[in-house]
Amino acid sequence: MSETQNYPDIVFRDDVTVELVKSSANDADVIWAARVSTAGEQSLEEINEDPSRSAGLINYLARERHGSPFEHTSMTFFISAPIFVFREFMRHRIASYNEESGRYRELKPVFYIPNKERKLVQTGKTGHYVFVDGTDEQFKVTVEAMKDTYILAYQNYKKMLDVGVAREVARAVLPVALYSSMYVTMNARALMNFLSLRTSREGSHFPSYPQREIEMVAEKMEAHFARLMPITYAAFEKSGRVAP
C-alpha cells in the first residue's frame, strides 16, 4: 500500500512562499521623515522629490544608526512556511502578525521535507558550530522518518476530527513541520533588523548563523526590500548589514 494511499492530498514541500501583498515604502519616505528635524514644515517639499538627490543623507542615517526615519514605511508579506519557522520569526516583536488558526479551520496536510542541499550534520560546540552535508544514508533516513511521522500524525488528526473532536484539540498531534501561513507587516528598520539576524552574509559587521529554513524566507523578503528601496538597501549593505 502506498504511504499516502489513504490520504492522497498529503503534500511534501522543501520550499517557502513569500509574496509582497502591499507596501508603502520608498527611499523618499526616509528623506522627508529625516528632514523634519531641521526643516520643519518645509520637509513636506521632499515628499515628491527624487530620492537619489539625497542618497548621502540615507547613507549617513544608516551609518550613524539614526533609525527612526526608516520607520515611516510599511511592507506587508504573505508567507507560507513550516510552523517552526514562524516560531522563530515571531521572536521579532517589531512586526505585526496574523497567522491561520487550527482552531477555526481544518489544517491541510502539507509538510516540510529538506532537499538534498540542506546540510544535516552539526559539528562543534555550542556557539562555535557549523553545519555540514549529510551522507546519502543520513538523508534517506531523515526523509523516511519525517514522512512516516507526518503520515501517522495526520491520520490521527483526521481520526479525531471524524469522531467529532474539536479542531483545537485534534491539532495537538500535528508536528511543527506542518505548513502554516501568515501576514506579517513591518517597516524598513524592523526588516533590516530581521535580515541582519536571519541571513548569513560575508561582510556582515556582526556575523549571524540562522537556521536555513528561516533564512530562505528572509532571502525572499530581502529581494522585495531591495527592489522597493534600493538606496536604503545599498546603505544597509554598505554599513555592514547592521540595522540603524
JONOR-V484914 format. One record per pair of residues at least 4 apart in sequence whose ideal C-beta (glycine too) atoms are under 7 Angstrom apart, sorted by the first residue. I is the first residue (numbers start at 1). J is the second residue. D is the distance in whole Angstrom. If there is no record, write none. Layout:
I:J:D
I:J:D
This chain:
1:5:5
3:147:6
3:151:6
4:8:6
4:10:5
4:151:7
6:155:7
7:109:6
7:154:6
7:155:7
9:109:6
10:109:4
10:151:7
10:154:6
11:109:7
11:110:4
12:111:6
12:113:4
12:147:7
13:110:6
13:112:6
13:113:7
13:179:7
14:113:5
14:114:6
14:115:4
16:80:7
16:81:4
16:216:5
16:217:5
16:220:7
17:79:7
17:80:4
18:77:6
18:79:5
18:217:6
18:220:4
18:221:6
19:77:7
19:78:4
20:75:7
20:77:6
20:224:5
21:76:5
21:77:6
21:78:5
21:183:7
22:76:5
23:74:7
23:75:5
23:76:7
23:228:6
24:73:6
24:74:5
25:29:7
25:73:4
25:74:6
25:75:5
25:188:6
25:228:5
25:229:6
26:51:7
26:229:7
27:31:7
27:51:4
27:58:6
27:229:5
27:231:4
27:232:5
28:32:7
28:46:7
28:47:7
28:49:6
28:51:4
29:33:6
29:72:5
29:73:5
30:34:6
30:58:6
30:61:7
30:69:5
30:70:6
30:232:6
31:35:6
31:46:5
31:51:6
31:54:5
31:57:6
32:36:7
32:43:5
32:44:7
32:46:4
32:47:5
33:69:4
33:72:4
34:57:6
34:61:6
34:69:4
35:39:5
35:43:4
35:46:5
36:40:6
36:43:4
39:43:4
49:53:7
51:231:6
52:231:7
54:58:7
55:59:6
55:231:5
56:60:6
57:61:6
58:62:6
58:231:5
58:232:6
58:235:5
59:63:6
59:235:5
59:238:7
60:64:6
61:66:5
61:69:6
61:244:6
62:235:4
62:236:6
62:239:5
62:244:5
63:239:5
65:244:5
66:244:6
67:189:5
67:244:4
70:187:7
70:188:4
70:189:4
70:232:7
70:244:6
71:187:5
71:189:5
73:187:5
73:188:4
74:185:6
74:187:6
75:185:7
75:186:6
75:191:7
75:224:7
76:183:6
76:185:4
77:184:5
77:221:6
78:181:7
78:183:6
79:181:7
79:182:6
79:184:6
79:217:6
80:179:6
80:181:5
81:85:4
81:86:6
81:179:7
81:213:7
81:217:6
82:112:4
82:176:7
82:177:5
82:178:7
82:179:6
82:213:6
83:87:6
83:176:4
83:178:6
83:180:5
84:88:7
84:176:4
84:177:7
85:89:6
85:213:5
85:214:5
85:217:6
86:90:6
86:99:6
86:180:6
86:182:6
87:176:7
88:211:7
88:214:5
89:214:6
90:97:6
92:194:5
94:186:7
94:190:4
94:193:6
95:184:5
95:185:6
95:186:4
95:190:6
96:184:7
96:185:5
97:182:6
97:184:5
98:182:6
98:183:5
99:180:6
99:182:4
100:105:7
100:180:6
100:181:5
100:182:7
101:105:7
102:107:5
102:167:6
102:168:7
102:171:4
103:167:6
103:168:4
106:161:7
106:167:6
107:171:6
107:174:6
107:178:6
109:154:5
110:178:7
110:179:4
111:150:4
111:177:5
111:178:6
111:179:7
112:177:4
112:179:7
113:143:6
113:146:6
114:118:4
114:142:7
116:139:6
118:212:6
119:131:4
119:132:6
119:133:6
120:134:3
120:138:5
120:139:7
120:142:6
121:131:7
121:132:5
121:134:5
122:129:5
122:131:6
123:129:6
123:130:6
123:132:6
124:128:5
124:129:3
124:130:6
125:129:6
134:138:4
134:139:5
136:140:6
137:141:6
138:142:6
139:143:6
140:144:6
141:145:6
142:146:6
143:147:6
144:148:6
145:149:6
146:150:6
146:177:7
147:151:6
148:152:6
149:153:6
149:175:6
150:154:6
150:175:7
150:177:7
151:155:6
152:156:6
153:157:6
153:173:5
153:174:5
153:175:6
154:158:6
155:159:6
156:160:7
156:173:5
157:161:7
157:170:5
157:171:7
157:173:5
157:174:6
158:162:6
159:163:7
160:165:4
160:170:4
161:165:6
161:167:7
161:170:5
165:169:5
165:170:5
166:170:7
167:171:6
174:178:5
186:190:4
186:191:5
187:191:7
188:192:6
188:229:6
188:232:6
189:193:7
189:243:6
189:244:6
190:194:6
191:195:6
191:221:7
191:225:6
192:196:6
192:236:5
192:243:4
192:244:7
193:197:7
193:243:4
194:198:6
194:218:7
195:199:5
195:218:6
195:222:5
195:241:7
196:206:7
196:208:7
196:241:5
196:242:6
196:243:5
197:208:5
197:210:7
198:210:5
198:214:5
198:215:6
198:218:4
199:208:7
199:210:6
199:215:6
199:218:5
199:219:7
199:222:7
200:208:6
200:209:6
200:210:6
200:215:7
201:241:6
203:240:7
204:208:7
204:240:6
204:241:4
205:240:3
205:241:7
205:242:5
206:242:7
210:214:6
210:215:5
211:215:7
212:216:7
214:218:6
215:219:6
217:221:6
218:222:6
219:223:7
221:225:6
222:226:6
223:227:7
224:228:6
225:229:6
225:233:6
226:230:6
226:233:4
229:233:6
230:234:6
231:235:7
232:236:6
233:237:7
234:238:6
235:239:6
236:241:6
237:241:6
